[in-house]
Amino acid sequence: MAYSETIKSKIVREYLAKYPNSSNLSLARKIYKENTVVFNSVENVRSLIRHKTGNSGVKNRKGLTNKEFLSEPKPRAYELPKSHANDYTPYEIKQSKILYLSDLHFPYQNNEAIRLALDYGKKKGVDCILLNGDILDFATISRHEKDFRARSIKEEFDATRMFLNTLRKHFPKAKIVFKYGNHDERWEKYLYMKAPEIFDMNDFELDILLRFGELKIDCVKDKKPITIGKLMVLHGHELAGGAGGVNPARSTFLKTFSNVLVGHFHKTSSNTETTLNGDMIAVNSVGCLCDLNPHYMPINRHNLGFAYITHDVKSGEYHLENLKIIKGKIY
C-alpha cells in the first residue's frame, strides 16, 4: 500500500527539502508563520519535523518508512556559563636557524656579551631571533625592595627601543619574537595596581610603547610557551618554585618531563634523561646577558650565555648549542 500523506505532512516535507540545514525549531517557526491556517502551533509543526527526521525516539526511527530526511539525533545541548579559561596554545616558531637571547635586563645589559651573541647569530645566518623574557628590568616598579640607584623608566624604554631597532637593522629579514618574562610583566602589573583607570587602554601596553608593530616583532605574553619543533621554550617563571636550585635544568625537568629550554635563572645547566622506551629528554637553562653582580645579589653563581638552535621543520627535530661567554670568548 502506497504511503498516504496528509496536507500537514506534505507541507513539512516540502520545507525540509527546501531548507535541509535549518534547525528543527527555526524551521518549525517558519512553517507555522507561513501556514497558520493548517497548523495549530509551532510545537505541532516541530513534532512533525522530528517524526520525519527520525528524532522522535528509537521506535519512531526504526519504524520510519520514508527515510529521505533521516538525520542523526542531535546531542543534548548543555547550558553552561561562559568560560574565562586562558588560551594556552603555544606560539610556534617555524624558522630553521634561531638565535636565543634572554635576561638582558635593560638598562643593566652587558653590551660586550650582546655583541658577541649577535655576531654569532649573523655568522650563522639566523632567520629568527627569540628574545625569551626579561628584556627590560623595571627595577623602580618592582614589588621588591627598591634600589634608590635604579635607572628611570624612560631610560629603560629608550635603551630597549634602541636595541630593538638595532636588531631590525642588522637582521632585516629575520623573524623577531619577544616573549614576556617576569620582569617584563611588571609594567602591566604596575598599571593594574597603580593606575587601573588606564590599565585597559591599548596605548599603554608594552608592545605598543616598544613599537612592535613598526618593527614587525611578534609578541608572546600571558606565560604562553613557545615551541620549536619538539622543543618547548619557557622563560622559567611559569614554573612554581624558587631560583632553580643547584641545577636549574634538573629542577625544570622534574616539573615538566619534556624537552625544555629556559632562561630566567641566569645560569647555564643541562639535564638529560632516557625513558624506558629509549627516548631522550633534554632540558637546558641558558645564561644571561646582563650585569653579573647586581646590587640585590652581588655574589652569585650566574654566568653569561645564549643559545643557537637549528630546527628541521618537517620532522620537528632540533639541535641546541647552549653557549657560555667567559672573559670575552664563546664556549
Secondary structure, DSSP 4 states (H G I P E B T S, - for coil): ------HHHHHHHHHHHH-TTS-HHHHHHHHHHH-TTT-S-HHHHHHHHHHHTT-S-HHHHHH-S--TT--PPPPP----PPP-----PPEE---SEEEEE----BTSB-HHHHHHHHHHHHHHT-SEEEEES--B--GGG-SSPPPTTPPPHHHHHHHHHHHHHHHHHHSTTSEEEEE--TTTTHHHHHHHHH-TTTTT-GGGSHHHHTTHHHHTEEEE-TT--EEETTEEEE-STTSSSSS--S-HHHHHHHHH-S-EEE-SS---EEEEEE-TTS-EEEEEE--BSB-SS-TT-SS----EEEEEEEE-TTT--EEEEEEEEETTEE-
